[in-house]
Amino acid sequence: MDITLASRHAALDVLVACLDKGQPLDDALVRHKGFAGLEPRDRAFVRLLLATTLRRLGEIDEILGALIERPFKDADAAARQVLRLGTAQLVFLGTPAHAAVDTSVRLVVDAGMPHLRGLANAVLRRVAREGIALLAGRDPARLNTPQWLWQSWTEVYGEAATRAIAAAHLIEAPLDLTPRADAPFWAGRLDGELLPTGTIRRATGGAIADLPGFAEGAWWVQDAAAALPARLLGDVAGKRVADLCAAPGGKTMQLAAVGAQVTAVDISGRRMIRLGENLARAGLAAELVTADVGKWAPAEKFDAVLLDAPCSGTGTLRRHPDIAWLKGEDDVDRLTLAQDRLLLSAVALLKPGGTLVYAVCSLQEDEGAARIGSLLARDKRLRRRPVPPTELPGLEAAITPSGDIRTLPSMWTDRGGLDGFYVARVTLPRPG
């Protein structure tokens, strides 16, 4: 098969798996048999095409809605994904019209829909001529944000902040790295910016494994906001720390690198294997436990517990734009029940005087402050430990009136933005 068509076939297969079958984008890429066999340049193109299609899906559907009179039958559903990919190339990636149209028509035929060859050709030729004009005067931030997200964010953050968040999601996120040690040296070596919070940030591009320091584990990939929760535990050298829901292990590695005796717990054996590999590459050690956190009962309690709870992930749309279209309000409702159970389990692991840090990579209030509020109402022993500005240099605006942390994608826009995280810290006082 022609390599140009092979890459687009892979993109179509993955987009169908994602939008029609509900698979997360990263999982669909891993499961695709042909994707790994593509040349690095072609894999990069597939990722770019898919990310662009998902990031701009609202605008793409606005264009196609103006040009297609009748919806596709279920048997022809893949044709909708072909046209979405073609529109992304024509309107947002600058692919020459003849290449985008020709390959899209061939995809439709190869997918078993030769009867739609003429429709695909006609629609995409109109997209090439009229697509940009059809978006004139439209609101990209609003179009590319599902209604349930827009409404929930507006209720919590207000219209202006919601618009800024949605606009930030349309920009590709930079590459953030957490250094094991000697951050200034590695920032220089990697041609990156050392952020005030200690993360090294550089532009995306190229193979991560080819960067200086990767082979020896001098750093690991971790969004700047994702690196904050572990730092809120303070000086944990020599202390017993449980990292719950730990895989793939960025926070475990942070804690191990500063001398903590870390026990990393996660329910996924596959993800724990990856965590172990990451630790080995960095020359770090931790006890790895594959278990359901809610049922895990260790013999000894911990000085500190870090719970990065499973959540909707709506704070990571810059990096995972598929989440906007795969998640819904029902998912949030289901997850909040699990988060409450995990928080109670985490408290049960604490020694008196111990510290619990709770984090979610979600912008949904129900998964953040509401969960800590519920926990404090249930367990009157716990005390919120506010974050002072000195612990969050350069991000003081992320500290909430209650002293928790709420990062937004629209923060640090001059530096490339942040993932949306909620982080809270509580302590279990000693008796008396």
Order of alpha helices (4+ residues) and beta strands (2+ residues): alpha-alpha-alpha-alpha-alpha-alpha-alpha-alpha-alpha-alpha-beta-alpha-beta-beta-beta-alpha-beta-alpha-beta-alpha-beta-beta-alpha-alpha-beta-alpha-beta-beta-beta
